[in-house]
């Protein structure tokens, strides 16, 4: 059980496994078999917890170090990924072996969760030792160890010495009387119950996960070690934005990298000293006119011998522009009456919560750059955007004019068709007509308020019927049952209302019965 700083719980489970294996060699009772099953469950739980820790570490590293410092972090990330891939390949092989042994053992018992023939002492020796599966597994473990070792950073405290890994397939020490037992036989050989063999495989997976966690922790830690290097100083200027509006202030931090809490540098811009806060100089200048402006920061630091050393930032550039705003309808270039019209509003230099929007006619609601406009009359409206400056003062950023229109009329359909030919059988099973708004980006349902139906059958008088909604009246349904080939059906005087509550006359539709 060679390992890397195993927790007390991990050590206890390893010892318990050896004790149970010794008991199984002498007598196989239900109590011993139950103990193996319980140990398996405990090892599986421990492995899941360790895997979760590894995933958390990898995700955190990817979101911070790899994103912010890709040049230094990428080689370390690649090594960590190599470890994960090697572990995943080994885990896949072990799970495959488990499934084979469980199948030979009669599958899982639904009540106990253990393999059905868990006390069988022949399956493990036959499948694992005599057929060579254990030998293949041992080779895979050693291959995985080598890949992981090749990724680990050297141990500065023990140069030239191979790090110990919890994952190992070494043969056990020489037994009593000088008897040598191989790793394969000691874990899967004669007399070992099937459930004990499954526990052995689960323990290998637990050692595998512990090795993965420890290796990735060491590998990812190399980036942090590399960061701790204070032998180089650079002056850095960081500005939240280089694009500001008239009336706003331009702000930037000027500071030394690798500075400590005792650092007290002198920072100036254009010969003017800056206020020092936490080792950083705060540069603030009012933007009173438009144009492009440049500046250079100077940082002077007292050396150990009392002399001052000077560092200069790279030239910084910022632009001052007139206020502007962009109002973009999310679906159309017009606002439609009766439906909420979504719009997006942005203003360079202003946070979304510092933008206010108003409309000349109608209403507008929303926040954070996303709004909905509701209008009531056709014509034009103006959307005005106002920005809140530092100190609470407001300034108009821009206005945009939009057209307002009614929703286009829907198409009347019967049996999903706007007219044409239809079979008598299909027509007879229909009981209503519909007003469908096609190729329109909004959800705008229309309700039919009234329509007339005319049925003209060959060599018969026309039938005229009327409904005050979109459904057929009983008389209409009865008349439809008498349709024969050659009959014609007309729908006319159709009126419907949409979200704007305006009653509209819709185009008639005609069908010929075939």
N, C-alpha and C positions, 0 to 999 in steps of 0.2 A: 504493500500500500504506500509506495513512495509518492509523495505529493508536495504541493506548494502551499504551505500555510493553510492547511485544512481547518475548517471550523470544528469546534468540539462536537457538533452534531454529526458532521461528516465522518470524523474519526470514530464516533460511537457506532454509526451504521456499518463502517468497515469492519470493526471488531465483531459486531453482532453477526455479520455475514460469515466470518470465519468460524465463530462458535456454532452457528446453525449448520454449517457445512460439516463440522466435526460430528455433531449429533446425527446428521443424516447418514454418515458413514457407519454408524453403529446401529441405529434403529430409526425407522421411518414411521412416525406416528402422526395422527391428524394435527396434534399440537405443533409439531415441528413444521409440518407442511403449511399450517396456518401462519406460523411465524415467518416463513419464507414469503408468503403472499403479502403479509403486512409490511415486510421490509421492502418488497418490490414497490408497493404503493407509496411508501415514504420516500424511496429513492426517486420515483417518478415526479412526485411533488417538488422535491428539492431541485431536480433538474429543470422543471418549468420555472421555478423562481430564479434560478441562476440565468436561464435563457432570457427571462424578462429584463434582468439587470444588464445583460450584454446588449440587448436591443436598445435600452434606454441610453446606455453609454454611446453606442454608435450613432443614434439619432441626434443626441446632443452635440457630438463631435461634428457631425455633418452640417448641422444648422449653425454652428459657431466657427470652429477652427477651419473646416474645409471651405466654408463660404467666405470667410473674412481673410484667410491666409492660405489660398490654394497652393501657392508654390511650395511652401514648407510642409503643408498638411497632406498634399496628394500622395507622396511616396509612403507616408505612414499609413494613410487610409488604404492604399493598395495592399500593404502587408496585412492589415487587419482583415481585409476582404479575403485574402488568400487563406488565412486561418479559418474564417467562417466557411468558406467553400470546402476546405479539407474536412472540417468537422461535419458539415452537411452530408458529404459523400460517405463518410464512415457511419453516420447515423442512419442513412438510407440502407446501407448494407445490413446493419444490425437489425433494423426493423423488418427487413426481408427475411432474415434468419428466424426471427421471432415468429413471424406469420407461418413459416414452414413448420416449425416445431409445434405451434398451437394446432395446426391442421393435423399433423401426425398424432397429436394428443387428443383428438376428438373435438376440438373447438373449445370455446369458452362456456363454462357453466353459468347460466343466467343468474342463479341465486348467489353463488359465492364470488363470481367474477374471475375465478381461477380457471386454469385449463382443466378440462373434464378428467383426463387421466393423469392428474398431477403427480401421483405416486409412482408412475412407470419409471423404472430404472434402466430401461434398455434403449429408449428413443434417443436420449442425449448422446450416449456413447456411440450408438450406431450412426446417427446422422452427423454428429459433430466431429467425432474422433476417427471412426473407421472410414467414413466417406470423405474426410478431409476438409469439412467446412470450417472447423476450428483453426486448422492450419492457414486457410485462406484469410480468416478473420485476423489472426495474429499478424500475418504479413501486411494487411491493410492498416492495422494499428501502428505497426512500426513505420510504415510509409507516412502515415499522418503525423507521427511524432517528428520525423525528419523535416517535413514541410514546416511544422510549427517552430521547431528549433531554428530553422534557417531564417525565420522572420523575427525572432526575438533579438532585442538589442543585447550587446555583450554586458556581462556582469562585471562592473568595474572593481567590485570588492573581491571577486574570484576570477581573475582573468585566466582564460584558457580552460576553465572548468565548465562542463556541460550542465546547464540548468536542469533541475529535477522537474519532472512533469507527473501529475497525478495519473495521466493516461499512460499505461505501460502494459506490456505483455511478456515480461521477463519470467523465466522459469523459476519456480520457488526454490528456496535453499534446500540443500541435501537433507533428506529425512533421516529417521533412525536407522542405524545399521548401514548408513551410506547409500540408501536407496534414493535414486534420482527420479523425480516425477516431473513431467513436462507441464508447461502452462496449459496446454490443451487437456491433458488428463486430469489435472487438479481442478479444473473448472467444469469439465463436461464428460469426464471419464466414467469408468464402470462404477455402478452403485450410486450414482448421483440422480436423484429424482428429477423428473422433468421440470417441476416448478422451481427447483433449485437452479437448474440450468438457465431458466428464464430470469431468475433473480440475478445470476451472474452477468447475463447480457445487460440487464438494467443497470447494474453497478458499473459496468464498463461505460454505459452512456452517461451516468452521473459523473464518473471520473473525466469523461470526455468534455462535459459541460464545464466542470470546474477548471479544466485545463484551458478551455476556450476563454473563459472569463478572465483568468489570471494573465494569459498571454495577451489578450486584447488590451487589458488594463496597462500592462507594461509597454505595449507598442504605442498606444495613444498617448501615454504619458511622456513619450520622447519629445513631443511638440512643446509641452510646457517646460521641459528642461531646457530646450533650445532657446526659449524666450528669455530666460533669466540670464541676460548678458548686458551688463551696464558699462561696457568699455567703449561705447560709441554714443555720441550725442548728436541729435539733429534738431534743428528748430522747425516747428510745424505750425501751420496756421490752418484752422478749420472754421469755415463759415457755414451756418445753417443754410443759407441761400445766397446766390450771387445775382438774383433777379429780384428787384424790389421796385416799389411804386413811389411816386412823389408823395411826400408826407410820412413815409415810413422811415425806420432807422436801419442802417446796415450794421450787423453785429458779427464779430468773429473772435474765436479764441486763439491766442498765440501762446504756445507753451513748448517745453522741452520734452522730448521722448525720454523714457527711462529716468525721469526725475523722481526723487523720493520726497518724503514729507518734510525733510530738512532743507530742501532746495529753496532758495529765495532769489531768483534771477531778477535782473533789471530788463524790462521789456519796453520797447519804444517803437513808434511808427512816425516817420518823418521828423525825428528829433523830439517828439512829444512823448513823455513817459506815460505808461499805462498803469492803471490800477491792477495790483496783483491779488488774485484770489485763488487759494489752493495751488500755488505754483504756476498759475496761468495768468497772462495779461489779457484784459478784456478791452477790445477795440470797438468803439461805438462812434459813428459819425452820421449826422442827419443828411438825408437825401433831399436837397432843395432844388435840384434841376436835373434834367434828363441828360443821358450820355453814358460813356464808358469810363470807369475810373480804375486806377491801378495804385497799389501800395506794396511796400516791403516792410516786414517786421524785423526788428533787431533784438536779439536776446544776448545778454552779457552775464556770465556765470563766474563766480569767484572760484579759483583753483585751490588745490591743497597748499601751494606755496604763497597764497595771498594775491596772486596776480589775477586779472580778469581776462577771460577768453570770450570772444564774440562769435555769435552764430547769426546768420541771416536766413530768413525764409525765402522761398521762391516767390517770384512776383505774383501777387494776387490781383485778379480782375473781377469787377462786378459792374452790372449794368443797371441804370435807373431808367424806368420807362413810365409812360403815362398809364393810368388805370385802364383796364380792359376786361371784358367778360364775354364768355361764350355760353349761349343758351341753345341747346341741341334737343329738338324733339326726338324721342326714342323710336317712334314708329312712322310718322308722316311729316311732311313739311307744312301741314295745316293743323288746326285744332278742330275737332268735330264736336258738334252739339250733342249732348245727352250721354256722353261716355267720358270717363277720366282719361285725359291725354298725358302720358308720362313724358317728362322732360328731364334732361341732365344739365346742370349748371356748374360751370367751373370758372375760376378767375385766377390767373397766374399771380403768385405772390400772396394769396390769401388761403388760409385753411378753410375747409368746407364749413366748419361751424362758425366762421366769421362772415358768411355770405347770407344776405337777406334778399328775397325775391318778391316782387309785387306785380300785379297785372291791372291794366286800365279798365277792363270790363270782365266780369266773371269772378272766379276765385282760384287761388293757388295754394296748395298745402304741401307739406313735406319738410325735410331737413337733410343735412349732410350731402348736399349736391344732387339729391334725387327728389323730384317734385311731381305733383299731379295737377293739371289744369282742367277746370270745368268752365265751359262757356255756354251762353244761352241764346245768342242772336247771331245770324250770319253777318259777315262784314270783316272787320279787322280789329285786332287788339295789340297792345304793346306790353311786353314783359321787360321790367326794369330790374337791374341787379345792383345792389348796394353792398359795399364792403365796409366792415368795422375795423378802423385803424387802432393802433395802440393808444390807450387812453380813452377809448370808447367813442371817438369821433367817427362819423360815417362819411363815405364819399361814394358818389354814383360811379359805377364802373362801366356801365353801358346799357343800352336799350335795344331790343329786337322786336320788329313788327311781324305778326303772323296773321294769315287769313283764317277766318272761321267759317265753316261750311256745315250743312246738314249731312247726315249720313246718307250715302247713296241708296236708292231703292232696292229692295230684295227681288229675287226671281221666284215666281210661283211655280211649285212643282207638285205633280201628282204621280205617285208611285216612283218618286225619285227622278222624274223626267219633266222637262219644261214644254212638252208637246210632242207630236209625232204619232206613230202607230203603237198599239198596245194590244195584247191578246185579251179576249173576253174573260178568260180565266183569271188573268192577273188583275184586270180592272174590277172584277166582282169582289175580290178580297180586300180592296182598299176601303177606308172609311173616313178619310179626311185629306185636305190639301195643306201644303206648308209654304211659308215664305222664308226663303233661304238667302242670306247675304253672302255672296261668293267673293273670294279674293279680297277680303277686307281684314286688316290686321287686328281689329278690336273685337271683343266679344259683345256683339250688339244684336240680341234676339228681337225678332219681330213677331207680333201677335195678330193673326187675321181676325178682324171684327165682323166681316160680312162678305158673302159671295153668292152668286147665282149659278145654278147648274142647268144646262140645256141638253137634253138627250133627243137625237133625231135618228129613229130607226127606219130602215127601208120600208117604203109603202105604209108609213104610219105617221100620225100627227106628232109634232114636237112636244116634248114634256119640259116644262119650266118649273124649277124648284128653287127654294131660297133658304140660306142658313145664316145665323147671326154669330157664328164663330167658325173655326176651321174644320169642325167635325160635320159629317153627314147627318142629316135628319133621318128618322126612320123611313120617311117617304123616299128620300134619296137612295137609301140602301136598298129598298124594295125595287126602285126603278132600275138600279144598276144590275139587279139579278136578271133582268129581261134583255140584256145586251146580246146582240147576235153579230156575226161578222158583217161588216159594212155599216154598222152604226157609227154615229159620230157623237162625241161628248164635248161640250163647251163649258168653260168656267169663265165667268165674266162678272162685272160690277164688284171687283175684289178690292176690299179696303183693309188696311193693316196699320198698326201703330208700332213704332220702335222706341228706343230709349229716350228719344226727344219728345215723346208723347204727342207727336203730330200725326193726324190721320192722313194716310196717303192712298191714292188710287193706283192699283198695280195693273200691269198689262195682262190681258186675258190669255188663256192657253187653250189649245184645241187638240183632241185626240181622235184618231180613226181606229175602230175596232177591227182586228184582223182575225 
